[in-house]
Amino acid sequence: NKRHNVNQASNPTTTRFTMFRTILSLLLVASSATAFVTNANSMRTPTMQLQQSMAFDEKVAILAGREFQLEEKEDKDVEQSRIWLNPDGTVTLQDTDGPQYTGYEGRWSMVNDGDGTNPFRMLLDRVYGGGMKPVGSTDIGEFDYTVRREFVGDLQMIGSTVNVEGVVHLLDDNGQKDFEVGYFALIDNSGDIEQ
C-alpha cells in the first residue's frame, strides 16, 4: 500500500494536472480582483472629475464681475490700484497711487492644473510715457514704453469675500517668464460697493 501511494503521488500526469488546476485558480482570482478594481475606478473617477470641475467653475464665477484692490510690492515699492475682473476675461484698470499709465491691456483666467495650486493668472500690460519734447536734433524726445507683468496666485475664501494672493513675474517681449519680482494681493472690494 505504501508503495502504491508513493507511485500515485509521484505520477507525472497527476502532478501536472494538480499544478494546472492551481494555476488556473490563481488566474481566475487575479482576473476577478482586476475586474473589481477596474470597475471601482470607473465608478469613482467621473464623480471626482465632476467635483473638481464644479469647484473650478465656482471659482471662476466668484471672481467674474468683482472689483478688487490690487496691491503690488516690488522691492521697496508698494502700489495700489482698483481693478475689475470682467466676466469676458478682460480687466478694467482704474485709479492708482503708483505711476500714472497712459494705456493698458489685461486679461485674467483660471488655470485648472489638476492639483489646485496657483489656479489664478492675470497678464497686465501698462503703457507709460517717458522723455521730453525734443529741443535739439539729438534729443530723444517723448516715447512710450510698456511694462508687462504676470500675476500667479491662489484664491482664499473668507465667508462671501474672496481674495487672491501670489507672486508677480516679470515678462519679456516674447511673453516668457523671466523671474519673480514681487508679490501681490487682490482684495475684494465688492462688500464696500454693496454697502
TAZI-V57775 format. One record per residue. RES is the residue in three letters. SS is DSSP state (A for helix, B for strand, O for the rest). PSI is psi in whole degrees, 0 to 359 (none if undefined). OMEGA is omega in degrees with one decimal (* if undefined). Layout:
((RES | SS | PSI | OMEGA) (RES | SS | PSI | OMEGA))
This chain:
((ASN | O | 317 | -179.5) (LYS | A | 319 | 179.8) (ARG | A | 321 | 179.8) (HIS | A | 318 | 179.4) (ASN | A | 319 | 179.0) (VAL | A | 316 | 179.3) (ASN | A | 322 | -179.4) (GLN | A | 322 | -179.3) (ALA | A | 327 | -177.8) (SER | O | 8 | 178.6) (ASN | O | 120 | -176.6) (PRO | A | 324 | -179.0) (THR | A | 316 | 179.6) (THR | A | 317 | -179.6) (THR | A | 316 | 179.3) (ARG | A | 320 | -179.8) (PHE | A | 317 | 179.1) (THR | A | 316 | 178.7) (MET | A | 317 | 178.9) (PHE | A | 315 | -179.3) (ARG | A | 321 | 178.9) (THR | A | 315 | 179.2) (ILE | A | 318 | 179.1) (LEU | A | 318 | 178.9) (SER | A | 318 | 179.3) (LEU | A | 319 | 178.6) (LEU | A | 319 | 178.4) (LEU | A | 318 | 178.8) (VAL | A | 316 | -178.7) (ALA | A | 317 | -179.5) (SER | A | 325 | 177.4) (SER | A | 319 | 179.5) (ALA | A | 319 | 178.4) (THR | A | 317 | 178.8) (ALA | A | 321 | 179.9) (PHE | A | 314 | 179.8) (VAL | A | 317 | 179.1) (THR | A | 314 | 179.1) (ASN | A | 321 | 179.7) (ALA | A | 318 | 178.7) (ASN | A | 320 | -178.3) (SER | A | 333 | 177.0) (MET | A | 327 | -174.1) (ARG | A | 320 | -171.5) (THR | A | 311 | -179.4) (PRO | A | 323 | 179.4) (THR | A | 316 | 180.0) (MET | A | 317 | 179.0) (GLN | A | 321 | 179.9) (LEU | A | 317 | 179.9) (GLN | A | 318 | 178.2) (GLN | A | 318 | -179.6) (SER | A | 318 | 179.6) (MET | A | 316 | 179.4) (ALA | A | 319 | -179.9) (PHE | A | 313 | 179.9) (ASP | A | 324 | 178.5) (GLU | A | 321 | 178.4) (LYS | A | 318 | 177.7) (VAL | A | 314 | -178.5) (ALA | A | 323 | -179.4) (ILE | A | 320 | -177.0) (LEU | A | 325 | -171.1) (ALA | O | 131 | 175.5) (GLY | O | 9 | -179.2) (ARG | B | 153 | 172.4) (GLU | B | 137 | 179.8) (PHE | B | 157 | 166.7) (GLN | B | 119 | 179.9) (LEU | B | 116 | 176.5) (GLU | B | 124 | -179.7) (GLU | B | 137 | 176.3) (LYS | B | 115 | 175.3) (GLU | B | 120 | -173.7) (ASP | O | 238 | 179.6) (LYS | O | 355 | -177.2) (ASP | B | 131 | 175.3) (VAL | B | 130 | -175.2) (GLU | B | 140 | 178.7) (GLN | B | 136 | 179.6) (SER | B | 154 | 171.6) (ARG | B | 137 | -176.0) (ILE | B | 142 | 174.8) (TRP | B | 135 | 170.6) (LEU | B | 101 | -174.3) (ASN | O | 150 | -178.8) (PRO | O | 336 | -178.9) (ASP | O | 5 | 177.8) (GLY | O | 359 | 175.7) (THR | B | 171 | 176.0) (VAL | B | 150 | 172.8) (THR | B | 114 | -178.4) (LEU | B | 129 | -177.2) (GLN | B | 215 | -172.6) (ASP | B | 153 | -178.7) (THR | B | 153 | 174.2) (ASP | O | 6 | 177.0) (GLY | O | 194 | 177.0) (PRO | O | 138 | -177.0) (GLN | O | 127 | 179.4) (TYR | O | 155 | 177.1) (THR | O | 346 | 178.1) (GLY | B | 164 | 179.3) (TYR | B | 162 | 171.6) (GLU | B | 135 | -178.2) (GLY | B | 153 | 176.5) (ARG | B | 149 | 176.2) (TRP | B | 157 | 179.3) (SER | B | 167 | 171.6) (MET | B | 132 | -179.4) (VAL | O | 116 | -179.5) (ASN | O | 88 | -175.2) (ASP | O | 3 | 173.7) (GLY | O | 324 | -178.5) (ASP | O | 1 | 173.6) (GLY | O | 5 | -179.6) (THR | O | 140 | 176.4) (ASN | O | 57 | -177.9) (PRO | O | 341 | -175.6) (PHE | B | 135 | 175.7) (ARG | B | 138 | 173.2) (MET | B | 130 | 176.8) (LEU | B | 126 | -174.8) (LEU | B | 120 | 173.3) (ASP | B | 125 | 176.3) (ARG | B | 133 | -177.7) (VAL | B | 131 | 179.0) (TYR | B | 151 | 176.7) (GLY | B | 144 | 179.1) (GLY | B | 173 | 178.2) (GLY | O | 186 | -179.8) (MET | O | 163 | 176.5) (LYS | O | 134 | -175.6) (PRO | O | 137 | 176.5) (VAL | O | 317 | 179.4) (GLY | O | 175 | -176.9) (SER | O | 340 | -179.1) (THR | O | 357 | 179.8) (ASP | O | 143 | 179.4) (ILE | O | 322 | -179.2) (GLY | O | 195 | -179.8) (GLU | O | 149 | 180.0) (PHE | B | 161 | 175.3) (ASP | B | 149 | 173.5) (TYR | B | 152 | -176.0) (THR | B | 134 | 174.7) (VAL | B | 121 | -177.3) (ARG | B | 132 | 177.6) (ARG | B | 145 | 172.0) (GLU | B | 132 | -178.8) (PHE | B | 124 | -177.2) (VAL | B | 120 | -175.8) (GLY | B | 182 | -179.3) (ASP | B | 149 | 177.0) (LEU | B | 146 | 174.7) (GLN | B | 123 | 179.4) (MET | B | 129 | 172.7) (ILE | B | 100 | -172.6) (GLY | O | 234 | 177.8) (SER | O | 2 | -179.1) (THR | B | 137 | 179.9) (VAL | B | 133 | 175.8) (ASN | B | 157 | 176.8) (VAL | B | 133 | 176.6) (GLU | B | 145 | 179.3) (GLY | B | 207 | -170.8) (VAL | B | 145 | 176.9) (VAL | B | 130 | 178.0) (HIS | B | 140 | 172.1) (LEU | B | 130 | 179.9) (LEU | B | 145 | 176.1) (ASP | O | 186 | -176.8) (ASP | O | 337 | 179.3) (ASN | O | 0 | 179.0) (GLY | O | 17 | 179.3) (GLN | O | 142 | 177.1) (LYS | B | 134 | 177.2) (ASP | B | 294 | 176.1) (PHE | B | 167 | 178.7) (GLU | B | 131 | -176.8) (VAL | B | 354 | -179.8) (GLY | B | 197 | -177.5) (TYR | B | 159 | 179.0) (PHE | B | 162 | 173.0) (ALA | B | 135 | 170.6) (LEU | B | 115 | -176.9) (ILE | B | 125 | -174.7) (ASP | B | 122 | 176.9) (ASN | O | 2 | -173.6) (SER | A | 330 | 177.8) (GLY | A | 321 | 178.8) (ASP | A | 324 | -179.2) (ILE | A | 317 | -177.8) (GLU | A | 327 | 178.7) (GLN | O | none | *))
